[in-house]
Amino acid sequence: MIQVIFMEQSLLLSQDGLKISCKLSEPEDVIRRVVLGVHGFGGSSKDVIQTGLAEEMSLFSSATVRFDFPAHGESPLDSSFLTVDNCITSLLAAAKFAKETYPRVEDLCVFATGFGAYITLLALEQLQALPGRIKLVIQTPAIRMDKTLLSMLGLTPEELAARGSYTVQTERPFTVDLSFYQDLRGHSVLASYPMPMLILQGERDDYIRTSDLRFFRSLNDQARLVIIPGASHRFLEPGAWDMVLDLTRDWFEFEQVLLADWE
């Protein structure tokens, strides 16, 4: 049996007064690719999607950089730092760290999910300004994150305002309030920087509407949308995550979908 060995380091990045928890995973053999993993709302660099991504990419000679947004995972920052701009700053710091750590690797491959995909889309123009190319896969992107937030909380804007704040019960609980919702409303991805990208969604996603993703895809003729049959928002169904990884590898390697796509 072949044993895959990769090393993982925990790091703390500093950018514009923010402290950003970061994990760097490297395969034992030569590094051909660098992947930036961007977690979703309430997730972390250590959740099953991000750790699964790092393990899978190591099989294909890829280093993976994952980081925690403010108030998430091992970030030393509390909920007061959870703003759209601070999340963009965190992402760009991790991306720059990845590029500086592996200057000989031309492409930076980005795998972002949910809220992380929303932040990535907002930061696209700045990501594109980094040396080399960006190859992008966004899984269940929260195109309308303000509405997705309310759906996740089960609240209306009026109910959120009346409560004052709401504690999100994750491995590391954090609070959101009306100001965060309003911050999301003030940042739209619908005019984001056009570029080739692969959009993945589960057929039975109960948070992200397929109609929103089709509309978003229609604004960018370089985007591909793949709807995975039978999969829910978290792709926990048998075979769903394997299909996500297969499609992601194809996109990072060839920047095209080699499997049939369902739209």
C-alpha positions as CSV (number, residue, x, y, z in Angstrom):
1,M,0.0,0.0,0.0
2,I,1.3,3.4,-0.9
3,Q,1.6,5.8,2.0
4,V,1.2,9.5,1.3
5,I,3.2,11.7,3.7
6,F,2.8,15.4,3.9
7,M,4.0,17.9,6.5
8,E,1.7,20.6,8.0
9,Q,2.8,23.8,9.7
10,S,0.8,26.2,11.7
11,L,1.6,29.9,11.1
12,L,0.4,33.3,12.1
13,L,0.4,36.0,9.4
14,S,0.1,39.7,10.1
15,Q,-1.4,42.2,7.7
16,D,-2.8,45.7,8.3
17,G,-3.2,45.0,12.1
18,L,-4.9,41.7,11.5
19,K,-3.5,38.4,12.9
20,I,-4.4,35.5,10.6
21,S,-4.1,31.9,11.6
22,C,-2.7,29.9,8.7
23,K,-1.9,26.2,7.9
24,L,0.7,25.1,5.3
25,S,0.6,21.5,4.0
26,E,3.4,20.2,1.8
27,P,3.8,16.8,0.1
28,E,7.1,15.0,0.6
29,D,7.9,15.0,-3.1
30,V,8.4,17.9,-5.5
31,I,5.8,20.7,-5.4
32,R,4.1,21.3,-8.8
33,R,1.1,23.3,-7.7
34,V,0.0,25.6,-4.9
35,V,-3.6,25.6,-3.7
36,L,-5.3,28.3,-1.5
37,G,-8.1,26.8,0.5
38,V,-10.8,29.3,1.5
39,H,-13.4,28.0,4.1
40,G,-17.1,28.9,4.4
41,F,-19.1,30.8,6.9
42,G,-18.7,29.1,10.3
43,G,-16.0,26.8,9.0
44,S,-12.3,26.8,9.4
45,S,-9.0,25.8,8.0
46,K,-9.4,22.5,9.9
47,D,-12.9,21.5,8.8
48,V,-13.5,18.4,6.8
49,I,-13.6,20.2,3.4
50,Q,-10.4,22.0,3.9
51,T,-8.4,19.1,5.4
52,G,-9.8,16.8,2.7
53,L,-8.7,19.2,0.1
54,A,-5.2,19.4,1.5
55,E,-4.9,15.6,1.7
56,E,-6.2,15.1,-1.8
57,M,-4.0,17.8,-3.3
58,S,-0.9,16.3,-1.7
59,L,-1.5,13.2,-3.8
60,F,-0.9,15.3,-6.9
61,S,2.3,17.1,-5.7
62,S,0.4,20.2,-4.5
63,A,1.1,22.3,-1.4
64,T,-2.0,23.8,0.2
65,V,-2.3,27.1,2.2
66,R,-5.4,27.4,4.3
67,F,-6.3,30.2,6.7
68,D,-9.0,31.3,9.1
69,F,-11.3,34.3,8.7
70,P,-11.7,36.6,11.7
71,A,-13.8,35.0,14.5
72,H,-13.3,31.6,12.8
73,G,-11.1,28.6,13.6
74,E,-7.9,29.5,15.4
75,S,-8.0,33.2,14.4
76,P,-7.0,35.3,17.4
77,L,-9.6,37.9,16.4
78,D,-13.1,38.1,17.9
79,S,-16.4,38.9,16.2
80,S,-15.8,42.6,16.2
81,F,-13.2,42.0,13.4
82,L,-15.7,40.1,11.2
83,T,-16.2,42.6,8.4
84,V,-16.1,42.1,4.6
85,D,-13.0,44.2,4.3
86,N,-11.1,42.3,7.0
87,C,-12.0,39.0,5.4
88,I,-10.7,40.3,2.0
89,T,-7.5,41.4,3.7
90,S,-7.1,38.0,5.3
91,L,-7.6,36.2,2.0
92,L,-5.1,38.5,0.1
93,A,-2.5,38.0,2.9
94,A,-2.8,34.2,2.6
95,A,-2.6,34.4,-1.2
96,K,0.5,36.7,-1.1
97,F,2.1,34.3,1.4
98,A,1.5,31.4,-0.9
99,K,3.0,33.2,-3.9
100,E,6.0,34.4,-1.9
101,T,6.6,30.9,-0.4
102,Y,6.6,29.2,-3.8
103,P,7.8,31.8,-6.3
104,R,8.7,29.2,-8.9
105,V,5.2,27.9,-9.1
106,E,3.4,30.1,-11.7
107,D,-0.3,29.4,-11.0
108,L,-2.1,29.9,-7.7
109,C,-5.1,27.5,-7.6
110,V,-7.9,28.7,-5.4
111,F,-10.7,26.5,-4.0
112,A,-13.3,28.5,-2.1
113,T,-16.6,27.5,-0.7
114,G,-19.8,29.3,0.4
115,F,-18.9,32.6,2.2
116,G,-15.3,32.1,1.3
117,A,-16.3,32.0,-2.4
118,Y,-18.2,35.3,-1.9
119,I,-15.1,36.9,-0.4
120,T,-12.9,35.5,-3.2
121,L,-15.1,36.9,-5.9
122,L,-15.0,40.3,-4.2
123,A,-11.2,40.1,-4.1
124,L,-10.8,38.8,-7.7
125,E,-9.3,41.9,-9.3
126,Q,-6.7,42.2,-6.5
127,L,-5.9,38.4,-6.8
128,Q,-5.5,38.9,-10.5
129,A,-2.9,41.6,-9.9
130,L,-0.6,39.1,-8.1
131,P,2.3,37.5,-10.2
132,G,1.3,34.5,-12.3
133,R,-2.3,33.2,-13.0
134,I,-5.2,32.4,-10.8
135,K,-7.2,29.2,-11.4
136,L,-10.5,29.3,-9.5
137,V,-13.0,26.7,-8.3
138,I,-15.9,28.0,-6.2
139,Q,-18.1,25.5,-4.5
140,T,-21.7,26.5,-3.6
141,P,-20.7,30.2,-3.8
142,A,-22.9,32.5,-1.8
143,I,-23.6,34.9,-4.6
144,R,-26.2,36.8,-2.5
145,M,-24.5,36.4,0.9
146,D,-26.8,38.8,2.7
147,K,-29.8,36.6,1.9
148,T,-27.8,33.4,2.6
149,L,-26.9,34.7,6.1
150,L,-30.5,35.3,6.9
151,S,-31.4,31.9,5.7
152,M,-28.7,30.3,7.8
153,L,-29.9,32.2,10.9
154,G,-33.6,31.7,10.2
155,L,-34.3,35.4,10.7
156,T,-35.6,38.4,8.8
157,P,-33.6,41.7,8.9
158,E,-36.2,43.1,11.3
159,E,-35.9,40.1,13.6
160,L,-32.1,40.4,13.6
161,A,-32.3,44.1,14.4
162,A,-34.7,43.4,17.2
163,R,-32.5,40.7,18.7
164,G,-29.4,43.0,18.5
165,S,-27.1,40.0,17.7
166,Y,-27.2,36.3,17.0
167,T,-24.7,33.7,18.2
168,V,-23.7,31.3,15.5
169,Q,-23.2,27.9,17.1
170,T,-20.2,26.3,15.5
171,E,-17.1,24.7,16.9
172,R,-16.1,28.2,17.9
173,P,-19.3,30.2,18.5
174,F,-19.3,33.8,17.3
175,T,-21.9,36.6,17.0
176,V,-23.3,38.5,14.1
177,D,-25.5,41.6,14.2
178,L,-27.4,43.9,11.8
179,S,-24.2,45.8,10.9
180,F,-22.6,42.7,9.5
181,Y,-25.7,42.0,7.4
182,Q,-25.7,45.6,6.2
183,D,-22.0,45.2,5.4
184,L,-22.8,42.2,3.2
185,R,-25.6,44.1,1.4
186,G,-23.0,46.8,0.5
187,H,-20.8,44.4,-1.3
188,S,-22.0,42.7,-4.5
189,V,-20.2,40.1,-6.5
190,L,-22.4,40.5,-9.6
191,A,-19.9,42.9,-11.2
192,S,-16.9,40.8,-10.2
193,Y,-13.8,40.6,-12.3
194,P,-14.5,38.2,-15.3
195,M,-12.2,35.2,-15.6
196,P,-12.3,31.5,-16.2
197,M,-13.8,29.7,-13.2
198,L,-15.5,26.5,-12.3
199,I,-18.7,26.8,-10.2
200,L,-19.9,23.7,-8.4
201,Q,-23.3,23.2,-6.7
202,G,-25.2,20.3,-5.3
203,E,-28.6,19.6,-7.0
204,R,-30.3,19.6,-3.5
205,D,-28.6,22.7,-2.1
206,D,-31.0,24.2,0.5
207,Y,-29.0,27.5,0.9
208,I,-27.9,28.6,-2.6
209,R,-30.4,28.9,-5.4
210,T,-29.4,27.4,-8.7
211,S,-31.2,30.3,-10.5
212,D,-28.8,32.7,-8.8
213,L,-25.8,30.7,-10.0
214,R,-27.1,30.4,-13.5
215,F,-27.6,34.2,-13.6
216,F,-24.1,34.8,-12.2
217,R,-22.7,32.4,-14.8
218,S,-24.5,34.2,-17.6
219,L,-22.5,37.4,-16.7
220,N,-19.2,35.6,-17.3
221,D,-18.8,33.6,-20.5
222,Q,-15.6,32.1,-19.2
223,A,-17.4,30.4,-16.3
224,R,-18.5,26.8,-16.2
225,L,-21.3,25.6,-13.9
226,V,-21.6,22.0,-12.8
227,I,-24.6,20.8,-10.9
228,I,-23.8,17.5,-9.1
229,P,-26.8,15.2,-9.0
230,G,-28.2,14.2,-5.6
231,A,-25.7,16.4,-3.7
232,S,-26.8,18.7,-0.9
233,H,-25.0,22.0,0.3
234,R,-22.3,20.1,2.1
235,F,-21.7,17.3,-0.4
236,L,-22.0,14.6,2.3
237,E,-23.8,12.1,0.0
238,P,-21.8,9.0,-1.1
239,G,-19.6,9.9,-4.1
240,A,-20.4,13.7,-4.1
241,W,-17.2,14.9,-2.5
242,D,-15.2,12.5,-4.7
243,M,-16.8,14.1,-7.8
244,V,-16.0,17.6,-6.4
245,L,-12.3,16.6,-6.1
246,D,-12.2,15.0,-9.6
247,L,-13.7,18.1,-11.2
248,T,-11.4,20.4,-9.1
249,R,-8.2,18.5,-10.2
250,D,-9.3,18.6,-13.8
251,W,-9.8,22.4,-13.6
252,F,-6.5,23.1,-11.9
253,E,-4.7,20.9,-14.4
254,F,-6.4,21.7,-17.6
255,E,-8.8,24.6,-16.8
256,Q,-11.6,22.7,-18.4
257,V,-14.2,20.1,-17.3
258,L,-13.4,16.7,-18.6
259,L,-16.4,15.0,-17.1
260,A,-19.9,15.6,-18.4
261,D,-21.5,18.6,-16.7
262,W,-25.1,19.0,-15.6
263,E,-26.6,22.5,-15.9
